[in-house]
Amino acid sequence: MQEKSCECCSKTKERSEKEYKDLMNRLKRIEGQVRGIQGMLEKDCYCTDIIVQVAAVNAALNSFNKELLSNHIRTCVADNIREGNDEVIDELVILLQKLMK
């Protein structure tokens, strides 16, 4: 299980080793894609080629977000509701509103 302190917020999330590794692998692939875009820019690649790669990074980030949100709803939200903490529903609604901007 992975539980670490988060400097940006007061809450933490305990993740299984598999979930942690899967999410980290996705982020590392995205990081590699971004570095590839930097390299393309440094090599003066054609604009449309770079734009296509940026779109691929956006799609990868969206996929990462969907996976993380799915895990969040199945674990954090469901567990809080079972424990009688309905405030997590308001938190989820606010999150979804931010994602839909």
C-alpha positions in Angstrom: 0.0 0.0 0.0 1.2 3.5 -0.9 0.4 6.3 1.6 2.5 9.3 1.5 2.1 12.8 2.9 0.8 15.4 0.3 2.3 18.8 0.6 -0.5 20.4 -1.5 -3.5 19.3 0.6 -4.5 17.9 3.9 -6.0 14.7 2.7 -4.2 11.6 1.6 -5.2 8.4 -0.2 -3.9 4.9 0.4 -3.4 3.1 -2.9 -2.7 -0.4 -3.6 0.7 -1.2 -5.1 -0.9 -2.0 -8.4 -2.9 1.2 -8.6 0.2 3.2 -7.7 2.4 1.5 -10.3 -0.3 1.8 -13.0 -0.8 5.5 -12.4 3.0 6.2 -12.2 3.6 4.3 -15.4 1.0 6.4 -17.2 2.5 9.6 -15.9 6.0 8.5 -16.9 4.8 7.8 -20.4 3.2 11.2 -20.6 6.4 12.8 -19.3 8.2 11.1 -22.1 5.7 12.4 -24.6 6.2 15.9 -23.3 10.0 15.6 -23.6 9.5 14.4 -27.1 7.5 17.5 -27.9 10.4 19.6 -26.5 12.8 17.8 -28.7 10.6 18.4 -31.7 10.5 22.1 -30.9 14.3 22.1 -30.5 14.7 20.5 -33.9 12.3 23.0 -35.6 9.8 20.4 -36.5 6.8 21.4 -38.5 3.9 23.0 -36.5 1.3 20.4 -37.4 3.5 17.6 -36.4 4.0 19.2 -32.9 0.2 19.9 -32.6 -0.6 16.2 -33.3 1.8 15.2 -30.5 0.3 17.8 -28.1 -3.1 16.3 -28.9 -1.8 12.9 -28.0 -0.5 14.2 -24.7 -3.9 15.8 -24.0 -5.6 12.5 -24.7 -3.2 10.7 -22.4 -3.8 13.1 -19.6 -7.6 12.8 -20.1 -7.2 9.0 -19.9 -5.2 9.3 -16.7 -7.8 11.6 -15.2 -10.6 9.2 -16.1 -8.8 6.3 -14.4 -8.0 8.4 -11.3 -11.6 9.7 -11.1 -13.0 6.2 -11.5 -10.7 4.9 -8.7 -11.7 7.9 -6.6 -15.4 7.2 -7.0 -15.1 3.5 -6.3 -13.0 3.9 -3.2 -13.0 7.4 -1.5 -16.5 8.5 -2.5 -18.1 5.1 -1.9 -16.3 4.5 1.4 -17.2 8.0 2.7 -20.9 7.5 1.8 -21.0 4.1 3.5 -19.5 5.9 6.6 -22.3 8.5 6.5 -20.1 11.3 5.2 -22.3 12.7 2.5 -20.1 15.9 2.2 -18.0 13.9 -0.2 -20.9 14.1 -2.7 -20.6 17.9 -2.7 -16.8 17.6 -3.1 -17.4 15.3 -6.1 -19.9 17.7 -7.7 -17.5 20.6 -7.3 -14.7 18.4 -8.9 -16.9 17.5 -11.8 -17.8 21.1 -12.4 -14.1 22.0 -12.5 -13.4 19.2 -14.9 -16.2 20.4 -17.2 -15.0 24.0 -17.6 
